[in-house]
Each structure stands twice: as C-alpha cells, then as structure tokens.
Amino acid sequence: MLSGGLLGLAVGAILGLTGAGGGIFAVPALVFGLDMDMRAAAPIALAAVGMAAGLGALQGLREGIVRYKAATVLAATGAITAPFGITLAHWLPVSWLNLIFVIIMLLVAYRMAMSARRPGADDALAMERPAFCKVSTETGRFIWGWGTAAALGSIGAVTGVFTGMLGVGGGFIIVPALSYFTELRMQSIVATSLMVVALLSTVTIFAAGSQGAAFTASAWAFVAASLTGMAVARLFANRIPSRVLQRIFAVACVAVAAIMLMRNIA
C-alpha cells in the first residue's frame, strides 16, 4: 500500500501541475511501481485520473468556462466506443499495447516541446485560425449545427477507443483536437477536456469492471493519494511558468517512453 500511495502522490502532482494530459503517467507508474500489466493497470489509472479530472471540472463549472454541452457529446460518443477499446486491449498482445503507449507518449512529448518553443499566445492563435466548430463572439459558446456535432462526436469516439484500450484519460487527444477544430480559448478547452475525462473514465471503469477488472488495497491507495497530490500541486501550479512545465513534461514523457520500450524489447 505504501508504494501505491507514493506513486499516486507523484501522479497526482503531475496532474495538478500539467492538467489532464498528466494522466498519461498513471499507467507507467502502475506498470513499473506495482508490477502490473497494462490490462490490470488501465482501470486503476482511469479511476485516479477520472476523479482528479472531476475536481478540475467542478472548478471550471464554477468559473463558467466548461462547455458542458460539448463535453456531453464528447463523453457520450466516447462511452459508445470505449468498450471496443477494452476488447482491443484483451485481443492485442501486451507487447503491442506497450508499443502503442510508447508512440503516444512520444507524440505527446513532441507536442509539449513545440508548445514550449512558441511564444505564448494560445488565445490569439485560437482567434486567428479558421475553425470548423464556430463559437459565438457574444457568449463564448458553440454555434451548434450538424457539422459541429459530427466533429465533436468524432473526437469523442476516437478518445473512447484509446481510453478503453490504454487506460488514459484522453486529454492528450481532446485538448489538441479542440484546439485545432474549434475557436475555444485554451482555458475553456482544458476545463471542457477535464469534464470529458471525468465522465468517460467513469463509464469505462464500469465497463472494465463488468469484464472482471478488480481493485486491490494498493490500487485504492494509489487513487486516494493521486487526489491528494493533485490538490497540493494545484496550489503551486500558477507559480511555475507554463513553458517550464511543458519542457519538464516533454522530457519526462521521453524518459518514461524509453524505459517502457526497453522493457518491451527485453
């Protein structure tokens, strides 16, 4: 239980400092720290990430920056495809799952490194680029139509597959996808992503439980400690420059990906 708690504190701290994308470290922590395979680690990682994301989503709802209709569409379509991802995880060899996870971590690291190199105007970029899903300049909310619903539904469907297959919250898909296809400001994108992660993680955990997933005492210690770590880290998140956090995150992703790859080859 002690090792599970310490790992949970570390993962929770990363979540609190970097947002939903930090949940990508939960599965490697369980694989290396508690000697689980990825199939067993996935639902535990989702529980930790989902609860932590839920806290962030509640804060966003209080601030009025969560686009909850969009989050509902994303989570609903993701809930449909998540069981397929769980089935894929049982079909594919563990070595393949590890390799897919390594590729995703390297892609996330690349994106973080590129973001850190740009001089920071995410909001200005959001207003300049042509987006498929338009946002009202008066309310900051989506202008709904079949195109907007189809685009958001597609993002949710892809997120659901990876959530079920790898036990990741999906923030690493949702945030860049919403950045590319919508005119939302980054603050709303992150808050909306957190709500989707919380909803989709809950659905996927129940689906995994119906297929025999179980939680040990160490697993519950990991989940509880991750919430504590996130709460503490949130107190310091605004004191550290975002570009510094992005660079640290990118380096950590590459390091963990390299360890997982070496373990896969061994």
C-alpha positions as CSV (number, residue, x, y, z in Angstrom):
1,M,0.0,0.0,0.0
2,L,2.9,2.4,0.8
3,S,4.3,2.1,-2.7
4,G,0.9,2.6,-4.3
5,G,0.4,5.7,-2.1
6,L,3.7,7.3,-3.1
7,L,3.2,6.6,-6.7
8,G,-0.3,8.1,-6.5
9,L,1.1,11.3,-4.9
10,A,3.6,11.7,-7.7
11,V,1.0,11.1,-10.5
12,G,-1.5,13.4,-8.8
13,A,1.2,16.1,-8.5
14,I,1.8,15.9,-12.3
15,L,-1.9,16.1,-12.9
16,G,-2.2,19.2,-10.8
17,L,0.7,20.9,-12.5
18,T,0.0,20.0,-16.1
19,G,-3.7,19.3,-16.4
20,A,-5.5,16.2,-17.7
21,G,-2.6,15.2,-20.0
22,G,-0.6,14.3,-16.9
23,G,-2.7,11.2,-16.6
24,I,-0.6,9.6,-19.2
25,F,1.9,8.8,-16.4
26,A,-0.6,6.8,-14.3
27,V,-0.3,3.6,-16.3
28,P,3.5,3.5,-16.4
29,A,3.6,4.2,-12.7
30,L,1.4,1.2,-12.0
31,V,3.3,-1.0,-14.5
32,F,6.7,-0.3,-13.1
33,G,5.9,0.6,-9.5
34,L,3.3,-2.2,-8.7
35,D,4.4,-4.7,-11.3
36,M,1.1,-4.8,-13.1
37,D,0.5,-5.5,-16.8
38,M,-1.3,-2.8,-18.8
39,R,-4.6,-4.6,-18.8
40,A,-4.8,-4.6,-15.0
41,A,-3.3,-1.1,-14.7
42,A,-5.8,0.6,-17.1
43,P,-8.9,0.8,-14.9
44,I,-6.9,1.8,-11.8
45,A,-5.2,4.6,-13.8
46,L,-8.6,5.7,-15.1
47,A,-10.1,5.8,-11.6
48,A,-7.2,8.1,-10.4
49,V,-7.3,10.3,-13.5
50,G,-11.1,10.5,-13.7
51,M,-11.5,11.5,-10.0
52,A,-8.8,14.1,-10.3
53,A,-10.2,15.4,-13.5
54,G,-13.6,15.6,-11.9
55,L,-12.2,18.0,-9.3
56,G,-10.8,20.2,-12.0
57,A,-14.1,20.1,-14.0
58,L,-16.1,21.3,-10.9
59,Q,-13.8,24.2,-10.6
60,G,-14.3,25.0,-14.3
61,L,-18.1,24.8,-13.9
62,R,-18.0,27.2,-11.1
63,E,-16.0,29.6,-13.2
64,G,-18.4,29.2,-16.2
65,I,-15.6,28.1,-18.6
66,V,-16.7,24.5,-19.2
67,R,-18.7,23.9,-22.5
68,Y,-20.8,21.3,-20.9
69,K,-23.0,20.5,-24.0
70,A,-19.8,19.8,-26.0
71,A,-18.5,17.8,-23.1
72,T,-21.7,15.7,-23.0
73,V,-21.4,15.0,-26.8
74,L,-17.8,14.0,-26.5
75,A,-18.4,11.8,-23.5
76,A,-21.5,10.1,-25.0
77,T,-19.8,9.1,-28.2
78,G,-16.7,8.1,-26.2
79,A,-18.8,5.9,-24.0
80,I,-20.0,4.0,-27.1
81,T,-16.5,3.2,-28.4
82,A,-14.8,2.7,-25.0
83,P,-16.0,-1.0,-24.7
84,F,-14.5,-1.6,-28.1
85,G,-11.2,-0.3,-26.8
86,I,-11.4,-2.6,-23.8
87,T,-12.0,-5.5,-26.1
88,L,-9.0,-4.5,-28.2
89,A,-6.8,-4.5,-25.1
90,H,-7.8,-8.1,-24.5
91,W,-7.2,-9.1,-28.1
92,L,-3.8,-7.4,-28.6
93,P,-0.6,-8.8,-27.1
94,V,0.7,-6.8,-24.2
95,S,3.9,-6.0,-26.2
96,W,1.7,-4.3,-28.8
97,L,-0.1,-2.3,-26.1
98,N,3.2,-1.2,-24.7
99,L,4.4,-0.1,-28.1
100,I,1.3,1.9,-28.8
101,F,1.6,3.6,-25.5
102,V,5.3,4.4,-26.2
103,I,4.3,6.0,-29.5
104,I,1.6,8.1,-27.9
105,M,4.0,9.3,-25.1
106,L,6.5,10.4,-27.8
107,L,3.8,12.2,-29.7
108,V,2.6,14.0,-26.5
109,A,6.3,14.9,-25.7
110,Y,6.7,16.4,-29.2
111,R,3.6,18.4,-28.9
112,M,4.6,19.7,-25.5
113,A,8.1,20.6,-26.7
114,M,6.7,22.5,-29.7
115,S,4.2,24.4,-27.4
116,A,7.0,25.4,-25.1
117,R,9.0,26.8,-28.0
118,R,6.2,29.1,-29.2
119,P,5.9,32.5,-27.6
120,G,2.7,32.0,-25.7
121,A,-0.4,33.4,-27.3
122,D,-2.7,30.4,-27.4
123,D,-5.8,32.6,-27.2
124,A,-4.6,34.8,-30.1
125,L,-4.0,31.7,-32.2
126,A,-7.5,30.5,-31.4
127,M,-9.0,33.7,-32.7
128,E,-6.8,33.8,-35.9
129,R,-7.1,30.3,-37.3
130,P,-10.2,29.2,-39.3
131,A,-12.0,26.6,-37.2
132,F,-14.6,24.0,-38.2
133,C,-16.6,24.5,-35.0
134,K,-17.6,28.1,-34.6
135,V,-18.0,29.9,-31.3
136,S,-20.3,32.9,-30.7
137,T,-18.3,36.1,-30.0
138,E,-21.1,37.2,-27.7
139,T,-21.5,34.2,-25.4
140,G,-18.3,32.2,-26.0
141,R,-20.4,29.1,-26.6
142,F,-20.6,26.9,-29.7
143,I,-22.9,27.7,-32.6
144,W,-24.5,24.3,-32.9
145,G,-25.2,22.5,-36.2
146,W,-24.8,19.1,-37.7
147,G,-21.1,19.8,-38.6
148,T,-20.2,20.9,-35.1
149,A,-22.0,17.8,-33.6
150,A,-20.3,15.5,-36.1
151,A,-16.8,16.9,-35.4
152,L,-17.2,16.7,-31.7
153,G,-18.7,13.3,-31.8
154,S,-15.8,12.0,-33.9
155,I,-13.3,13.4,-31.4
156,G,-15.2,11.7,-28.6
157,A,-15.3,8.4,-30.5
158,V,-11.5,8.3,-31.1
159,T,-10.9,9.3,-27.4
160,G,-13.2,6.5,-26.2
161,V,-11.2,3.8,-28.1
162,F,-7.9,4.9,-26.6
163,T,-9.4,5.4,-23.1
164,G,-10.7,1.8,-23.1
165,M,-7.6,0.3,-24.7
166,L,-4.8,2.0,-22.8
167,G,-6.4,3.4,-19.6
168,V,-5.5,7.0,-20.4
169,G,-8.0,9.8,-19.7
170,G,-7.9,11.1,-23.3
171,G,-6.8,14.7,-22.5
172,F,-3.9,14.3,-24.9
173,I,-6.4,13.8,-27.7
174,I,-9.2,16.1,-26.7
175,V,-7.0,19.2,-26.0
176,P,-5.1,19.3,-29.3
177,A,-8.3,18.3,-31.3
178,L,-10.4,21.1,-29.7
179,S,-7.5,23.5,-30.3
180,Y,-7.4,22.6,-34.0
181,F,-11.1,22.2,-34.8
182,T,-12.7,24.9,-32.6
183,E,-12.4,28.6,-31.7
184,L,-12.5,28.0,-28.0
185,R,-9.9,29.7,-25.8
186,M,-7.4,27.4,-24.2
187,Q,-8.8,27.9,-20.7
188,S,-12.2,26.6,-21.9
189,I,-10.6,23.8,-23.8
190,V,-8.7,22.4,-20.8
191,A,-11.8,22.8,-18.5
192,T,-14.0,21.0,-21.0
193,S,-11.4,18.3,-21.5
194,L,-11.4,17.7,-17.8
195,M,-15.1,17.2,-17.7
196,V,-15.0,14.7,-20.6
197,V,-12.2,12.8,-18.9
198,A,-14.1,12.6,-15.7
199,L,-17.3,11.3,-17.4
200,L,-15.6,9.0,-19.8
201,S,-13.4,7.5,-17.2
202,T,-16.4,6.7,-15.0
203,V,-18.2,4.9,-17.8
204,T,-15.0,3.0,-18.9
205,I,-14.3,1.8,-15.3
206,F,-17.8,0.3,-15.0
207,A,-17.3,-1.4,-18.4
208,A,-14.0,-2.8,-17.3
209,G,-15.5,-4.0,-14.1
210,S,-18.1,-5.9,-16.0
211,Q,-15.2,-7.7,-17.7
212,G,-13.5,-8.7,-14.5
213,A,-11.3,-5.8,-13.5
214,A,-10.6,-5.7,-9.8
215,F,-9.1,-3.1,-7.3
216,T,-6.6,-4.1,-4.6
217,A,-5.7,-2.2,-1.5
218,S,-2.6,-0.8,-3.2
219,A,-4.8,0.3,-6.1
220,W,-7.2,2.2,-3.8
221,A,-4.2,3.8,-2.1
222,F,-2.9,4.9,-5.5
223,V,-6.3,6.5,-6.3
224,A,-6.7,8.3,-3.0
225,A,-3.1,9.6,-3.0
226,S,-3.4,10.9,-6.5
227,L,-6.3,13.1,-5.4
228,T,-4.1,14.4,-2.5
229,G,-1.2,15.0,-4.8
230,M,-3.3,16.9,-7.3
231,A,-4.9,19.1,-4.6
232,V,-1.5,20.1,-3.2
233,A,0.1,20.7,-6.7
234,R,-2.7,23.0,-7.7
235,L,-1.6,25.4,-5.0
236,F,1.8,25.8,-6.8
237,A,0.7,25.4,-10.4
238,N,0.4,29.2,-11.1
239,R,3.8,29.9,-9.6
240,I,5.7,27.9,-12.2
241,P,5.9,29.3,-15.8
242,S,3.9,27.1,-18.2
243,R,6.8,26.8,-20.6
244,V,9.0,25.4,-17.9
245,L,6.3,22.8,-17.0
246,Q,5.8,21.9,-20.7
247,R,9.6,21.3,-21.1
248,I,9.8,19.2,-18.0
249,F,6.7,17.2,-19.1
250,A,8.2,16.6,-22.5
251,V,11.5,15.3,-21.1
252,A,9.6,13.1,-18.6
253,C,7.5,11.6,-21.4
254,V,10.5,10.7,-23.4
255,A,12.2,9.2,-20.4
256,V,9.2,7.0,-19.5
257,A,8.7,6.0,-23.1
258,A,12.3,4.9,-23.4
259,I,12.0,2.8,-20.2
260,M,8.8,1.2,-21.5
261,L,10.4,0.5,-24.9
262,M,13.5,-1.1,-23.3
263,R,11.2,-3.3,-21.1
264,N,9.2,-4.2,-24.2
265,I,12.4,-5.3,-26.0
266,A,13.9,-7.2,-23.0
